[in-house]
Amino acid sequence: MPEHAFRTLDDIDARGRRVLVRVDFNVPMQDGEVTDATRIRRAAATLTELAAKGARVIALSHFGRPKGKRESSMSLAPIARALSAALGGRPVAFAEDCIGEPARAVVEGLADGEIALLENLRFHAGEERNDPAFADALAVLGELYVNDAFSCSHRAHASITGLAERLPAYAGRLMQAELEALTAALGGGERPAAALVGGAKVSSKLDVIGHVLDRIDVLVIGGGMANTFLNAQGKPVGRSLCEHDLADTARAIMAKAAAAGVEIVLPDDVVVAPALEAGIATRTVPVDEVQADDLILDVGPRSVAAIERAVGRCRVLLWNGPLGAFEIPPFDAGTTAAARAVAALTRAGKLKSVAGGGDTVAALAHAGVLDELSYVSTAGGAFLEWLEGKELPGVAALRVR
């Protein structure tokens, strides 16, 4: 997406204006307390900048799936406290509804530079239905609209597309960073470019591979899906997770890659065990020596070295999916080693690394390098749909027309 395709906070004259900011505060909670405030901390930059510009900042978010009904367990009240902490103790006013008199009273009580959080958008069925009347009721509270929730922008909800159609619309700093990072990783012009695609099944990543294949020079395939490609090459995979019915599809992908001059990197050696259990005895074997009773659960050291060499020749890496069953040691070794190698290349200024997807984020955190890549997306479904080449409604709504 070219820089001029959407307006950012640089284009806002916010002083004294009521600014509705769509954030994603759908965060883990336990016993009424936020257990992971990463998304809240990331959104704080946009809210702080707007407040510093003298805006009257009104944050909007959903939480959970209340299905259009008020559920006390899904109130954003505890999140208002976590937001205040993320803002360095700055007070955050809280409205007990996101529309109507409770919202209006809180919004009208804001002075320039103050911040409010409105109650859960999904307490109203009109949010997910993108109901025009609900979008109108939200829009009347503000004068400008900022979308800082890329992670929600694959949904055409009232607070995502409805508000962008009713008010002057801008991308927040988190949205801007996400769009710029993904654009750089997919078609940003820097070559050679690599994609590391892992995870359990080829079937769930077919659209991703199809979309990235003509935009990259190296495709690293790992995780359970690598077994499907190895099987398609006639390699033994034992009792491993493998989509045998996709052998022809895997061969077609490899043929397309060869025709396009894209190098495919598959495991050369693998870690096998009789079961996926912590502490179980393992063997590291060449891919040709997998036995009938073996489960392939990680890549071996030769494979990690090959990945390091291939990625080391590239200027950009897009990573989605782990290389093995990283959740259970010792099958985390391959993913962890690769993650640390990517982090080292990034630190050295040799690689622009962009990663995303729930398992990928967890694997990078496990490896201790979550903050050492160029950009790590926490967007989940929206990140995957972007990789598949789909137009996200929330992004499309921000385009300058």
Secondary structure, 3 states (H helix, E strand, C coil): CCHHHECEHHHCCCCCCEEEEECCCCCCEECCEECCCHHHHHHHHHHHHHHHCCCEEEEECCCCCCCCCCCHHHCCHHHHHHHHHHCCCCCEEEECCCCHHHHHHHHHCCCCCCEEEECCHHHCHHHHHCCHHHHHHHHCCCCEEEECCHHHCCCCCHHHHHHHHHCCEEECHHHHHHHHHHHHHCCCCCCCEEEEECCCCCCCCHHHHHHHHHHCCEEEECCHHHHHHHHHCCCCCCCCCCCHHHHHHHHHHHHHHHHHCCEEECCCEEEEECCCCCCCCCEEEEHHHCCCCCEEEEECHHHHHHHHHHHHCCCEEEEECCCCCCCCCCCCHHHHHHHHHHHHHHHCCCCEEEEECHHHHHHHHHHCCCCCCCEEECCCHHHHHHHCCCCCHHHHCCECC
